[in-house]
Amino acid sequence: MNMRELLTERYGKGHLSYSSLKHALTDMRKFDLYMRGELHKEGDALHFGSLYDCMLLTPDLFGDRYVVIYQEDVLEACSKETRESKRPTTTKEYKQVVEMLSNGKEIVKESEYNQALEMIERLQKEGLVDTYLQGGEAQVEFNLDLGDVPLRGFLDYLHDDFILDSKTIGSTADKFQWDVRSWDYDVQAYIYMQVFPRDVYYWLIQEKKPPFYPAIVSCSEQTLFNGEMKVDTALQNIKEWLSTEPSEQRGYGQFEV
């Protein structure tokens, strides 16, 4: 069987992604959980990054996915008893009203929405939106075999001349080079450039603290090479894992420093 068939037989889905390859670099047990759909990563940073990307790249879809909840609207729908309580936002009624107003959509706090707006306004003021986010396609999906490797994913922005990946960062922009290594963004860059060969790969990064400093970061050939080496290692780990009986699989690391 080829890899797509092996993955389908083991996990019910026949493709790999950036996230699955990233996990396979460090912890095959984690890779296994991810492929089984049992590894859930949720957090404020992930939520805000998705919100920001939607508002920046696909603003027309914002209303289909998100709803901004304003505290005054919630309190207006609550009883007098809840409004006059010491902590109205922690009451059962307040939470029930929020759930009702959300109507099944993902809830966005007013502060989050305003922060994302201010960040995007800074990008527009610097001319980055007009320069890098015009004439291409946002949120491009792919699902194909690259050689014998089945890959699926989404890239943020595809232009005829370049690929652009949007990242909000909690640290300062000058430390992004370390983020590329620690978060394996080089793996993501290598995969996307193999699927959609382009002249250059960019990261559009922006600090999440005022004044929301943005930067355009070009991916170097060395970084793409590093990503290729990581992908090769991850695939070796995955192939060995899939060819080993579950009772004999080992999920610990071995390395030298």
Summary of the structure (lengths in Angstrom):
residues: 257
radius of gyration: 21.5
end to end distance: 36.8
largest distance: 65.8
contacts: 709
relative contact order: 0.14
helix: 54%
strand: 19%
